[in-house]
């Protein structure tokens, strides 16, 4: 008898062979509802843009994690511990370094496009990112820790598992990566720059999904995602401080 489930997890992790999309969809809806309500409350209280966006983003992510814990036993999704089970430290180290290679490779491609005459429109740094020392810890907590943890749980665990039931694994990985890229609100109306950002996020989603499939754990993809966001946050802070 095969000891591995169709979802790529070993027997004993309590993950069923079939998953229903209804509860996954409810988690997405509840998360975005929490984000909207939190945003409106902070906006009405005249909080700063940074505090408003960080609080609403955190509310979304924490709602996803709490909702997963709430539904996981009844839906038999598997515990958080089974989803984020340990892997070798060298795997985590390489996962942390991978975004550096992605960023450098992507930057080189963009430079080649510019030299070839492609107009890369400048995309302004989001207004909620500020370089001041008071706000950076909050931004780090949300952007580098909470958001990647919640998004890996939703996109690389639940959504990818469900997609794998509906189509071949390669198609599920591609579809999940595309949805991950689109979910980050990349505007292709920014021309080549917008398309470049979308492609980068899709590639990041592909790499993260391949890590999950290879190591049967969300830890490598979480480290990859968190490292990527950390690089982006540091770059934004430097650009704002030294334009």
LINKALIN-V362779 format. One record per backbone hydrogen bond with DSSP energy under -1.0 kcal/mol. CO is the residue of the C=O (numbers start at 0). NH is the residue of the N-H. Records with the same first field share a line. If there is no record, write none. Layout:
CO->NH, NH
This chain:
2->10
4->7
8->4
9->12
20->24
21->25
22->26
23->27
24->28
25->29
26->30
27->31
28->32
29->33
30->34
31->35
32->36
33->37
34->38
35->39
36->40
37->41
38->42
39->43
40->44
41->46
42->45
47->51
48->52
49->53
50->54
51->55
52->56
53->57
54->58
55->59
56->60
57->61
58->62
59->63
60->64
61->65
62->66
63->67
64->68
65->69
66->70
67->71
70->74
71->75, 76
75->15
78->82
79->83
82->217
87->91
88->92
89->93
90->94
91->95
92->96
93->97
96->99, 100
97->101
98->102
99->103
100->104
101->105
102->106
103->107
104->108
105->109
106->110
107->111
108->112
109->113
110->114
111->115
112->117
113->116
125->128
131->135
134->138
135->139
136->140
137->141
138->142
139->143
140->145
141->146
144->148
145->149
146->150
147->151
148->152
149->153
150->154
151->155
152->157
153->158
156->160
157->161
158->162
159->163
162->166
167->171
168->172
169->173
170->174
171->175
172->176
173->177
174->178
175->179
176->180
177->181
178->182
181->184
186->189
187->190
190->194
191->195
192->196
193->197
194->198
195->199
196->200
197->201
198->202
199->203
200->204
201->205
202->206
203->207
204->208
205->209
206->210
207->211
208->212
209->213
210->214
211->215
217->221
218->222
219->223
220->224
221->225
222->226
223->227
224->228
225->229
226->230
227->231
228->232
229->233
230->234
231->235
232->236
233->237
234->238
235->239
236->240
237->241
